[in-house]
Structure formats: structure tokens, C-alpha cells
Amino acid sequence: MGAFVLFSFPTPAYSDVVCVEHKTGTLYLETAAEIDTYTLTFDSLRSTALAPAESRDLIVRLRTTFD
């Protein structure tokens, strides 16, 4: 799975949308099954991501490794 943007709106007047950009254009996904798939992916990424301070520390350590 590549890069995507999940647009979630606070009002039921607008349904959630997933935007997937690819080599020849942009795809907008709007079905419940598609939204659920990308929501699960986003939640998984968010739960495994480092905290901002930890990310910064990792970048600093890696930078010194490759300098």
C-alpha cells in the first residue's frame, strides 16, 4: 500500500474520503469497505509510530551515524 490521505469530517453531512495519488492521477475512495481498510491501516501506523521526541532523537542518532 502506498501513500494516502484519509479525510474525516466531524459532521455526518460529509462522508469520509480516502485520496490515493498514483503515477497517472488521483483516486478517491468513498465506500464503507474502502474507508474501513484505510482507517485500519492508518490506526496501525499511528500505533507503531514513535513519539515526536523519540523521532527527533532517532533522526539525530542516524545523522551522526552517516556524517
LOMARNU-528538 format. One record per atom (N, C-alpha, C, O, CB): residue number from 1; residue in one letter; atom name; x, y, z. Coordinates in nm, 4 decimals. Glycine has a CB too. Example, Ala and Ser with C-alpha at 12.3 -4.5 7.8 and 13.67 -1.06 7.14 Angstrom:
<pts>
    n  res  atom        c1        c2        c3
    1    A     N    1.3190   -0.5690    0.7800
    1    A    CA    1.2300   -0.4500    0.7800
    1    A     C    1.3200   -0.3300    0.7800
    1    A     O    1.4236   -0.3319    0.8465
    1    A    CB    1.1308   -0.4473    0.9046
    2    S     N    1.2850   -0.2250    0.7080
    2    S    CA    1.3670   -0.1060    0.7140
    2    S     C    1.2900    0.0030    0.7870
    2    S     O    1.3409    0.1138    0.8039
    2    S    CB    1.4084   -0.0598    0.5725
</pts>
This chain:
<pts>
    n  res  atom        c1        c2        c3
    1    M     N    0.0848   -0.1167    0.0000
    1    M    CA    0.0000    0.0000    0.0000
    1    M     C    0.0897    0.1234    0.0000
    1    M     O    0.1882    0.1294    0.0736
    1    M    CB   -0.0967   -0.0004    0.1221
    2    G     N    0.0560    0.2194   -0.0809
    2    G    CA    0.1344    0.3412   -0.0914
    2    G     C    0.0759    0.4537   -0.0073
    2    G     O   -0.0035    0.4314    0.0841
    2    G    CB    0.1438    0.3844   -0.2357
    3    A     N    0.1172    0.5737   -0.0405
    3    A    CA    0.0729    0.6922    0.0334
    3    A     C   -0.0756    0.7183    0.0100
    3    A     O   -0.1294    0.6940   -0.0981
    3    A    CB    0.1553    0.8155   -0.0078
    4    F     N   -0.1396    0.7684    0.1151
    4    F    CA   -0.2814    0.8023    0.1051
    4    F     C   -0.3134    0.9102    0.2074
    4    F     O   -0.2393    0.9311    0.3035
    4    F    CB   -0.3711    0.6768    0.1270
    5    V     N   -0.4254    0.9784    0.1847
    5    V    CA   -0.4762    1.0769    0.2791
    5    V     C   -0.6178    1.0353    0.3146
    5    V     O   -0.7004    1.0103    0.2268
    5    V    CB   -0.4717    1.2227    0.2200
    6    L     N   -0.6448    1.0282    0.4431
    6    L    CA   -0.7784    0.9935    0.4912
    6    L     C   -0.8434    1.1219    0.5408
    6    L     O   -0.7995    1.1806    0.6398
    6    L    CB   -0.7732    0.8840    0.6048
    7    F     N   -0.9475    1.1647    0.4719
    7    F    CA   -1.0213    1.2844    0.5120
    7    F     C   -1.1412    1.2418    0.5953
    7    F     O   -1.2301    1.1723    0.5460
    7    F    CB   -1.0664    1.3676    0.3876
    8    S     N   -1.1438    1.2832    0.7210
    8    S    CA   -1.2559    1.2545    0.8104
    8    S     C   -1.3208    1.3863    0.8486
    8    S     O   -1.2521    1.4828    0.8824
    8    S    CB   -1.2094    1.1757    0.9374
    9    F     N   -1.4509    1.3901    0.8434
    9    F    CA   -1.5229    1.5128    0.8703
    9    F     C   -1.6097    1.4967    0.9950
    9    F     O   -1.6658    1.3895    1.0177
    9    F    CB   -1.6086    1.5525    0.7494
   10    P     N   -1.6213    1.6024    1.0762
   10    P    CA   -1.6939    1.5927    1.2031
   10    P     C   -1.8458    1.5906    1.1877
   10    P     O   -1.9173    1.5603    1.2832
   10    P    CB   -1.6553    1.7071    1.2913
   11    T     N   -1.8941    1.6218    1.0715
   11    T    CA   -2.0385    1.6273    1.0519
   11    T     C   -2.0847    1.5150    0.9599
   11    T     O   -2.0165    1.4827    0.8626
   11    T    CB   -2.0798    1.7632    0.9946
   12    P     N   -2.1992    1.4555    0.9896
   12    P    CA   -2.2488    1.3473    0.9038
   12    P     C   -2.2906    1.3943    0.7644
   12    P     O   -2.3163    1.3121    0.6765
   12    P    CB   -2.3658    1.2798    0.9703
   13    A     N   -2.2975    1.5248    0.7441
   13    A    CA   -2.3330    1.5771    0.6124
   13    A     C   -2.2264    1.5433    0.5080
   13    A     O   -2.2551    1.5375    0.3884
   13    A    CB   -2.3531    1.7287    0.6194
   14    Y     N   -2.1044    1.5213    0.5541
   14    Y    CA   -1.9939    1.4870    0.4644
   14    Y     C   -1.9381    1.3510    0.5044
   14    Y     O   -1.9017    1.3292    0.6200
   14    Y    CB   -1.8822    1.5960    0.4682
   15    S     N   -1.9318    1.2618    0.4097
   15    S    CA   -1.8774    1.1289    0.4401
   15    S     C   -1.7255    1.1308    0.4262
   15    S     O   -1.6695    1.2147    0.3557
   15    S    CB   -1.9390    1.0210    0.3466
   16    D     N   -1.6596    1.0371    0.4944
   16    D    CA   -1.5142    1.0258    0.4867
   16    D     C   -1.4717    0.9873    0.3449
   16    D     O   -1.5466    0.9230    0.2712
   16    D    CB   -1.4621    0.9220    0.5889
   17    V     N   -1.3513    1.0276    0.3090
   17    V    CA   -1.2967    1.0003    0.1756
   17    V     C   -1.1494    0.9664    0.1908
   17    V     O   -1.0791    1.0267    0.2719
   17    V    CB   -1.3165    1.1224    0.0791
   18    V     N   -1.1030    0.8699    0.1125
   18    V    CA   -0.9608    0.8385    0.1042
   18    V     C   -0.9121    0.8849   -0.0318
   18    V     O   -0.9740    0.8565   -0.1343
   18    V    CB   -0.9336    0.6852    0.1257
   19    C     N   -0.8010    0.9563   -0.0317
   19    C    CA   -0.7404    1.0053   -0.1553
   19    C     C   -0.6081    0.9308   -0.1752
   19    C     O   -0.5199    0.9330   -0.0894
   19    C    CB   -0.7182    1.1617   -0.1506
   20    V     N   -0.5972    0.8657   -0.2896
   20    V    CA   -0.4752    0.7915   -0.3238
   20    V     C   -0.4195    0.8510   -0.4525
   20    V     O   -0.4829    0.8439   -0.5578
   20    V    CB   -0.5036    0.6367   -0.3400
   21    E     N   -0.3014    0.9095   -0.4432
   21    E    CA   -0.2361    0.9632   -0.5628
   21    E     C   -0.1459    0.8553   -0.6206
   21    E     O   -0.0745    0.7862   -0.5479
   21    E    CB   -0.1544    1.0928   -0.5303
   22    H     N   -0.1506    0.8422   -0.7520
   22    H    CA   -0.0658    0.7439   -0.8178
   22    H     C   -0.0040    0.8066   -0.9418
   22    H     O   -0.0252    0.9246   -0.9698
   22    H    CB   -0.1462    0.6166   -0.8546
   23    K     N    0.0701    0.7298   -1.0133
   23    K    CA    0.1521    0.7798   -1.1231
   23    K     C    0.0731    0.8576   -1.2286
   23    K     O    0.1240    0.9544   -1.2852
   23    K    CB    0.2223    0.6651   -1.1887
   24    T     N   -0.0488    0.8165   -1.2546
   24    T    CA   -0.1243    0.8797   -1.3639
   24    T     C   -0.2457    0.9582   -1.3170
   24    T     O   -0.3249    1.0026   -1.4001
   24    T    CB   -0.1688    0.7752   -1.4616
   25    G     N   -0.2630    0.9767   -1.1875
   25    G    CA   -0.3780    1.0534   -1.1414
   25    G     C   -0.4062    1.0347   -0.9938
   25    G     O   -0.3199    0.9939   -0.9160
   25    G    CB   -0.4991    1.0157   -1.2203
   26    T     N   -0.5285    1.0654   -0.9579
   26    T    CA   -0.5726    1.0571   -0.8190
   26    T     C   -0.6998    0.9748   -0.8123
   26    T     O   -0.7881    0.9869   -0.8973
   26    T    CB   -0.5951    1.1982   -0.7586
   27    L     N   -0.7079    0.8920   -0.7112
   27    L    CA   -0.8239    0.8065   -0.6913
   27    L     C   -0.8902    0.8457   -0.5602
   27    L     O   -0.8233    0.8581   -0.4576
   27    L    CB   -0.7840    0.6558   -0.6913
   28    Y     N   -1.0213    0.8653   -0.5634
   28    Y    CA   -1.0976    0.8976   -0.4427
   28    Y     C   -1.1840    0.7770   -0.4081
   28    Y     O   -1.2654    0.7321   -0.4887
   28    Y    CB   -1.1855    1.0265   -0.4627
   29    L     N   -1.1651    0.7254   -0.2875
   29    L    CA   -1.2381    0.6076   -0.2420
   29    L     C   -1.3415    0.6503   -0.1388
   29    L     O   -1.3102    0.7242   -0.0454
   29    L    CB   -1.1415    0.5011   -0.1828
   30    E     N   -1.4646    0.6036   -0.1561
   30    E    CA   -1.5722    0.6523   -0.0703
   30    E     C   -1.6600    0.5441   -0.0087
   30    E     O   -1.7429    0.5749    0.0769
   30    E    CB   -1.6575    0.7438   -0.1476
   31    T     N   -1.6446    0.4185   -0.0494
   31    T    CA   -1.7314    0.3146    0.0074
   31    T     C   -1.6884    0.2827    0.1508
   31    T     O   -1.5734    0.3046    0.1892
   31    T    CB   -1.7279    0.1860   -0.0800
   32    A     N   -1.7819    0.2313    0.2275
   32    A    CA   -1.7532    0.1978    0.3677
   32    A     C   -1.6393    0.0968    0.3790
   32    A     O   -1.5541    0.1098    0.4669
   32    A    CB   -1.8788    0.1423    0.4358
   33    A     N   -1.6366   -0.0024    0.2923
   33    A    CA   -1.5310   -0.1046    0.2968
   33    A     C   -1.3944   -0.0430    0.2680
   33    A     O   -1.2959   -0.0767    0.3337
   33    A    CB   -1.5605   -0.2172    0.1957
   34    E     N   -1.3880    0.0470    0.1701
   34    E    CA   -1.2610    0.1128    0.1375
   34    E     C   -1.2142    0.2014    0.2524
   34    E     O   -1.0969    0.1997    0.2897
   34    E    CB   -1.2750    0.1962    0.0092
   35    I     N   -1.3066    0.2785    0.3076
   35    I    CA   -1.2730    0.3667    0.4198
   35    I     C   -1.2243    0.2838    0.5377
   35    I     O   -1.1254    0.3196    0.6018
   35    I    CB   -1.3951    0.4528    0.4611
   36    D     N   -1.2922    0.1738    0.5669
   36    D    CA   -1.2522    0.0867    0.6790
   36    D     C   -1.1113    0.0316    0.6596
   36    D     O   -1.0328    0.0270    0.7543
   36    D    CB   -1.3515   -0.0295    0.6944
   37    T     N   -1.0793   -0.0101    0.5379
   37    T    CA   -0.9461   -0.0644    0.5097
   37    T     C   -0.8379    0.0385    0.5387
   37    T     O   -0.7382    0.0081    0.6042
   37    T    CB   -0.9368   -0.1106    0.3638
   38    Y     N   -0.8576    0.1589    0.4901
   38    Y    CA   -0.7569    0.2629    0.5096
   38    Y     C   -0.7558    0.3160    0.6524
   38    Y     O   -0.6510    0.3570    0.7023
   38    Y    CB   -0.7808    0.3770    0.4130
   39    T     N   -0.8702    0.3156    0.7182
   39    T    CA   -0.8750    0.3564    0.8590
   39    T     C   -0.7956    0.2582    0.9446
   39    T     O   -0.7208    0.3002    1.0329
   39    T    CB   -1.0216    0.3651    0.9089
   40    L     N   -0.8105    0.1295    0.9199
   40    L    CA   -0.7329    0.0286    0.9928
   40    L     C   -0.5835    0.0448    0.9670
   40    L     O   -0.5022    0.0323    1.0586
   40    L    CB   -0.7779   -0.1126    0.9530
   41    T     N   -0.5482    0.0724    0.8427
   41    T    CA   -0.4075    0.0941    0.8093
   41    T     C   -0.3530    0.2159    0.8820
   41    T     O   -0.2442    0.2111    0.9392
   41    T    CB   -0.3900    0.1107    0.6580
   42    F     N   -0.4288    0.3256    0.8799
   42    F    CA   -0.3858    0.4475    0.9476
   42    F     C   -0.3699    0.4239    1.0976
   42    F     O   -0.2708    0.4661    1.1571
   42    F    CB   -0.4859    0.5610    0.9222
   43    D     N   -0.4671    0.3569    1.1583
   43    D    CA   -0.4597    0.3287    1.3020
   43    D     C   -0.3386    0.2424    1.3359
   43    D     O   -0.2743    0.2627    1.4389
   43    D    CB   -0.5877    0.2594    1.3491
   44    S     N   -0.3077    0.1464    1.2496
   44    S    CA   -0.1910    0.0612    1.2713
   44    S     C   -0.0619    0.1427    1.2636
   44    S     O    0.0272    0.1263    1.3469
   44    S    CB   -0.1880   -0.0527    1.1682
   45    L     N   -0.0522    0.2299    1.1642
   45    L    CA    0.0665    0.3150    1.1512
   45    L     C    0.0813    0.4077    1.2714
   45    L     O    0.1908    0.4252    1.3248
   45    L    CB    0.0593    0.3974    1.0221
   46    R     N   -0.0295    0.4661    1.3125
   46    R    CA   -0.0255    0.5599    1.4251
   46    R     C    0.0144    0.4887    1.5538
   46    R     O    0.0866    0.5461    1.6353
   46    R    CB   -0.1618    0.6285    1.4430
   47    S     N   -0.0301    0.3669    1.5737
   47    S    CA    0.0007    0.2957    1.6981
   47    S     C    0.1459    0.2493    1.7050
   47    S     O    0.1978    0.2250    1.8139
   47    S    CB   -0.0911    0.1763    1.7131
   48    T     N    0.2121    0.2368    1.5895
   48    T    CA    0.3512    0.1925    1.5897
   48    T     C    0.4506    0.3078    1.5727
   48    T     O    0.5715    0.2877    1.5838
   48    T    CB    0.3721    0.0910    1.4799
   49    A     N    0.4003    0.4270    1.5461
   49    A    CA    0.4882    0.5421    1.5248
   49    A     C    0.5526    0.5861    1.6559
   49    A     O    0.4948    0.5711    1.7635
   49    A    CB    0.4098    0.6588    1.4626
   50    L     N    0.6719    0.6399    1.6446
   50    L    CA    0.7398    0.6960    1.7614
   50    L     C    0.6762    0.8286    1.8008
   50    L     O    0.6140    0.8958    1.7186
   50    L    CB    0.8903    0.7151    1.7332
   51    A     N    0.6921    0.8647    1.9255
   51    A    CA    0.6510    0.9969    1.9718
   51    A     C    0.7417    1.1012    1.9059
   51    A     O    0.8530    1.0677    1.8651
   51    A    CB    0.6574    1.0069    2.1285
   52    P     N    0.6972    1.2264    1.8947
   52    P    CA    0.7804    1.3283    1.8286
   52    P     C    0.9220    1.3384    1.8849
   52    P     O    1.0178    1.3466    1.8080
   52    P    CB    0.7137    1.4625    1.8398
   53    A     N    0.9369    1.3380    2.0151
   53    A    CA    1.0717    1.3486    2.0739
   53    A     C    1.1555    1.2262    2.0389
   53    A     O    1.2746    1.2387    2.0103
   53    A    CB    1.0631    1.3645    2.2276
   54    E     N    1.0948    1.1093    2.0411
   54    E    CA    1.1680    0.9871    2.0047
   54    E     C    1.2077    0.9893    1.8574
   54    E     O    1.3170    0.9450    1.8221
   54    E    CB    1.0827    0.8622    2.0345
   55    S     N    1.1208    1.0399    1.7721
   55    S    CA    1.1532    1.0519    1.6299
   55    S     C    1.2715    1.1451    1.6097
   55    S     O    1.3634    1.1145    1.5337
   55    S    CB    1.0318    1.1024    1.5508
   56    R     N    1.2689    1.2589    1.6779
   56    R    CA    1.3787    1.3543    1.6672
   56    R     C    1.5097    1.2904    1.7118
   56    R     O    1.6118    1.3040    1.6444
   56    R    CB    1.3493    1.4797    1.7508
   57    D     N    1.5070    1.2208    1.8253
   57    D    CA    1.6282    1.1560    1.8762
   57    D     C    1.6814    1.0517    1.7785
   57    D     O    1.8024    1.0405    1.7590
   57    D    CB    1.6004    1.0908    2.0114
   58    L     N    1.5917    0.9762    1.7178
   58    L    CA    1.6329    0.8756    1.6202
   58    L     C    1.6993    0.9416    1.4994
   58    L     O    1.8028    0.8951    1.4515
   58    L    CB    1.5121    0.7915    1.5754
   59    I     N    1.6403    1.0485    1.4513
   59    I    CA    1.6977    1.1196    1.3364
   59    I     C    1.8356    1.1739    1.3702
   59    I     O    1.9278    1.1640    1.2892
   59    I    CB    1.6054    1.2344    1.2917
   60    V     N    1.8505    1.2309    1.4883
   60    V    CA    1.9811    1.2835    1.5299
   60    V     C    2.0837    1.1707    1.5365
   60    V     O    2.1962    1.1865    1.4889
   60    V    CB    1.9704    1.3545    1.6673
   61    R     N    2.0456    1.0562    1.5957
   61    R    CA    2.1391    0.9431    1.6046
   61    R     C    2.1782    0.8937    1.4655
   61    R     O    2.2954    0.8661    1.4399
   61    R    CB    2.0769    0.8278    1.6861
   62    L     N    2.0817    0.8828    1.3769
   62    L    CA    2.1116    0.8338    1.2423
   62    L     C    2.1978    0.9325    1.1648
   62    L     O    2.2865    0.8932    1.0890
   62    L    CB    1.9824    0.8067    1.1658
   63    R     N    2.1708    1.0604    1.1848
   63    R    CA    2.2500    1.1624    1.1169
   63    R     C    2.3967    1.1546    1.1572
   63    R     O    2.4854    1.1659    1.0726
   63    R    CB    2.1948    1.3012    1.1473
   64    T     N    2.4219    1.1353    1.2853
   64    T    CA    2.5611    1.1266    1.3320
   64    T     C    2.6267    0.9984    1.2807
   64    T     O    2.7483    0.9938    1.2617
   64    T    CB    2.5673    1.1316    1.4869
   65    T     N    2.5471    0.8960    1.2588
   65    T    CA    2.6000    0.7706    1.2056
   65    T     C    2.6495    0.7872    1.0631
   65    T     O    2.7509    0.7288    1.0249
   65    T    CB    2.4939    0.6619    1.2111
   66    F     N    2.5783    0.8667    0.9844
   66    F    CA    2.6108    0.8800    0.8421
   66    F     C    2.6935    1.0042    0.8098
   66    F     O    2.7250    1.0276    0.6932
   66    F    CB    2.4841    0.8829    0.7616
   67    D     N    2.7292    1.0839    0.9097
   67    D    CA    2.8136    1.2023    0.8849
   67    D     C    2.9585    1.1647    0.8734
   67    D     O    3.0433    1.2514    0.8526
   67    D    CB    2.7966    1.3050    0.9956
</pts>
